[in-house]
Amino acid sequence: MTRTLPSTDLILAVRPVFSVLPLLRLAVLGLLCGVPGAIPAPVPPAPDAVDAPALPQASTAGMAGASMRVGRPAMPPRAVERRRSHLEREPALPELPRNAARPPDERAQPVYLVMSRETYRRMPDLVRGGEPKRDTLGTELMLVETSARRVPSISERIHASERRCGGYFAFDSRAEAETFLREERSAHSKFSPFVRVRYTVDNAATVDPWLPQVAQDNIRGTIAHLSSYRNRYYAAPTGRQAAEWIRDTWLALAAGREDVSAELIACSTCSTQPSVVLTIRGSVQPDEIVVLGGHLDSIVIGGNGSLTQYAPGADDDASGIATLTEVLRIAMASGWRPRRTVKFMAYPAEEVGLRGSNAIARAHRAQNAKVVAVLQMDMTNYNAGAGVDMRLITDYSNPALQTFLLQLFDTYLAPRGMTRGYDTCGYACSDHASWTAAGYPSAYFFEAGAPNGSYFPYIHTGNDTLANMGDSAQHSAKFAQMGLAFLGEAAKTYGR
């Protein structure tokens, strides 16, 4: 039987009156002396972020998954210790009487996670009710229950103990999690039986003139703007403001073209932050869709859901959105018209569970949309002398699309002196995992990182800034060239 989790914050509300004063004294003593397990002070519900107009809903909402990055971040020892000590102080899950009233705080509501078995073993005090599962690729998974307030602690523990991010899909109900597992199509995405397409590299007449036009100053300017928000957290007012700015910026690049449209698409679990989708309608095969995407939100470790947390997110993932913006600018300035329909996407709420991309991907599947290729741009601007310029993620993505990306690299980037490497991403990686789970072919080139394979050491901190990436976008410029090659060769050119 499914049992919802109680809130530690309101446990006093259900105690007899005669027991309140001793508990209050204990709580005060704990706050003053740092006693582990002391009762935390109540956290008021977050206010509404913005008074926003109603947005179109993705037809399948409530799906969520968490992101992670490749490599092992070289975190400062003190930072690791602070995070570990914070996690060690996490109070145990208490029990409330059956007739206790459920608190109104949304963060006390139950959340159901699908995570790898390895990750599950590290969470005995943060999750409960582990039920063994497998995806269609045979990955050993666990379906567990926790509370919304504990999701940040789970992410922090993964960050500290596994040296990576995310690693789970999150859902508002057990039924949604069970449905996700039942309909999960990762194995289909490996071979894409739903969309039969042959990837070819034969559109150099379009791609070659584009590549020299990439201007790193443009990319740097977009990173600077997006990282100037205090945060782009999915529930904060600035999170929605950033989405609106991206939509307006992308639409302005289209200069009023009738075959181009842009919209904000909400999902039920993304708070007030919508997805941004710019569509260029295909001229020959409009029912076949090519997607280029990245996430627009940001978060900081220890933010605990605060709407005022300082999370500039310059690399993660302002760099990806800035890269996509430069790709779009060059394509629109050239007057290019695609044979296939192209969608540029900026996903919301990636840092709290791939919520926006999962809703979008599942909506496309529900509509039987023919998505033929998806490219993810998440973190493109950090290279600390890694010896390569970018790394292809080789797991949880489509083999044919991987081969296509390698052909694009060798055809268009290698002659410019660039080199490539490989890495793995693991279960529930960045937003491309949402498309993989929906059965669509997706792939992901990741930033080079450091020589030992570690990624940007300031990810999910207030130090994720341009200043800590040399105040330059030179590495993102390489990804813009990859994006242009992908765009021109996957969507092709009308009249050629």
HUSUL-V311821 format. One record per backbone hydrogen bond with DSSP energy under -1.0 kcal/mol. NH is the residue of the N-H (numbers start at 1). CO is the residue of the C=O. E is the energy in kcal/mol with one decimal. If there is no record, write none. Layout:
[[NH;CO;E] [NH;CO;E]]
This chain:
[[11;8;-1.1] [14;11;-1.3] [15;12;-1.5] [19;16;-1.6] [20;17;-1.6] [23;19;-1.3] [24;20;-2.7] [25;21;-2.5] [26;22;-2.2] [27;23;-2.6] [28;24;-2.7] [29;25;-2.5] [30;26;-2.6] [31;27;-2.4] [32;28;-2.3] [33;29;-2.6] [34;30;-1.9] [38;35;-1.6] [52;50;-1.3] [58;266;-1.8] [65;353;-9.9] [66;168;-7.3] [75;73;-1.7] [80;76;-2.2] [81;77;-2.4] [82;78;-2.6] [83;79;-2.3] [84;80;-2.6] [85;81;-2.9] [86;82;-2.2] [87;83;-2.1] [88;84;-2.4] [89;85;-1.2] [90;87;-1.4] [100;97;-2.0] [108;105;-2.0] [109;106;-1.7] [111;146;-2.4] [112;171;-2.8] [113;144;-2.0] [114;169;-2.8] [115;142;-2.2] [117;140;-1.7] [120;116;-2.3] [121;117;-1.7] [122;119;-1.5] [123;120;-2.0] [126;123;-1.3] [127;123;-1.7] [128;145;-1.9] [131;143;-1.8] [133;141;-2.5] [135;139;-1.2] [138;135;-2.0] [141;133;-3.0] [142;115;-2.7] [143;131;-2.4] [144;113;-2.7] [145;128;-2.6] [146;111;-2.5] [148;109;-2.8] [149;107;-3.0] [150;147;-1.5] [154;150;-2.1] [155;151;-2.3] [156;152;-2.5] [157;153;-2.3] [158;154;-2.2] [159;155;-2.4] [160;156;-2.5] [161;157;-3.2] [162;158;-2.1] [169;114;-2.4] [171;112;-2.2] [177;173;-1.9] [178;174;-2.8] [179;175;-2.4] [180;176;-2.5] [181;177;-2.2] [182;178;-2.3] [183;179;-2.5] [185;437;-2.9] [189;185;-1.8] [192;188;-3.1] [206;203;-1.5] [207;203;-2.1] [208;204;-2.2] [211;207;-1.6] [213;210;-1.8] [214;211;-1.4] [219;215;-1.4] [220;216;-3.0] [221;217;-2.2] [222;218;-1.9] [223;219;-2.5] [224;220;-2.8] [225;221;-2.1] [226;222;-2.6] [227;223;-2.4] [228;225;-1.4] [236;233;-1.7] [240;236;-1.2] [241;237;-2.3] [242;238;-2.2] [243;239;-1.3] [244;240;-2.4] [245;241;-2.2] [246;242;-2.3] [247;243;-2.4] [248;244;-2.5] [249;245;-2.6] [250;246;-2.9] [251;247;-2.6] [252;248;-2.0] [253;249;-1.4] [255;252;-1.1] [257;254;-1.4] [260;257;-1.3] [261;279;-2.0] [263;277;-2.0] [265;275;-2.4] [266;56;-2.1] [270;267;-1.7] [273;270;-1.9] [275;265;-3.2] [276;346;-2.3] [277;263;-2.4] [278;344;-2.6] [279;261;-2.9] [280;342;-3.0] [281;259;-2.7] [283;338;-2.4] [284;339;-1.8] [285;339;-2.7] [288;285;-1.7] [289;370;-2.9] [290;341;-2.5] [291;373;-2.8] [292;343;-2.3] [293;375;-2.5] [294;345;-1.5] [296;347;-3.0] [301;460;-3.1] [303;300;-2.1] [306;303;-2.2] [311;230;-2.4] [314;464;-2.3] [318;313;-2.1] [321;317;-1.9] [322;318;-2.6] [323;319;-2.0] [324;320;-2.2] [325;321;-2.2] [326;322;-1.8] [327;323;-2.0] [328;324;-2.5] [329;325;-2.3] [330;326;-2.1] [331;327;-2.1] [332;328;-2.6] [333;329;-2.4] [334;330;-1.4] [335;332;-1.3] [336;331;-1.6] [339;491;-1.3] [340;491;-1.8] [341;288;-1.9] [342;280;-2.4] [343;290;-2.8] [344;278;-2.8] [345;292;-2.6] [346;276;-2.4] [347;294;-2.5] [353;350;-1.8] [354;350;-1.8] [355;349;-1.8] [356;348;-1.5] [358;354;-2.3] [359;355;-2.0] [360;356;-2.3] [361;357;-2.9] [362;358;-2.4] [363;359;-1.8] [364;360;-2.1] [365;361;-2.1] [366;362;-2.5] [367;363;-1.5] [368;365;-1.7] [369;364;-2.8] [371;369;-1.2] [372;289;-2.6] [373;289;-1.0] [375;291;-2.3] [376;443;-1.9] [377;293;-2.8] [384;449;-2.8] [389;419;-2.8] [391;446;-2.9] [392;421;-2.7] [393;444;-2.6] [394;423;-2.3] [398;442;-2.3] [402;398;-2.4] [403;399;-2.4] [404;400;-2.0] [405;401;-2.4] [406;402;-2.3] [407;403;-2.3] [408;404;-2.4] [409;405;-2.6] [410;406;-2.7] [411;407;-2.0] [412;408;-2.7] [413;409;-1.9] [414;409;-2.8] [416;413;-1.6] [417;414;-2.2] [418;413;-1.6] [421;390;-2.1] [423;392;-2.2] [433;430;-2.7] [434;431;-1.4] [436;432;-2.2] [437;433;-2.7] [438;434;-1.2] [439;436;-1.6] [440;435;-2.8] [443;374;-1.9] [446;391;-3.4] [447;379;-1.2] [449;382;-2.1] [450;454;-2.5] [453;450;-2.3] [459;456;-1.5] [461;458;-1.3] [464;461;-1.4] [465;463;-2.1] [469;466;-2.3] [471;466;-2.8] [477;473;-1.7] [479;475;-1.0] [480;476;-2.0] [481;477;-1.6] [482;478;-1.8] [483;479;-2.8] [484;480;-2.2] [485;481;-2.1] [486;482;-2.6] [487;483;-2.6] [488;484;-2.6] [489;485;-2.1] [490;486;-2.6] [491;487;-2.0] [494;337;-3.1] [496;493;-1.9]]
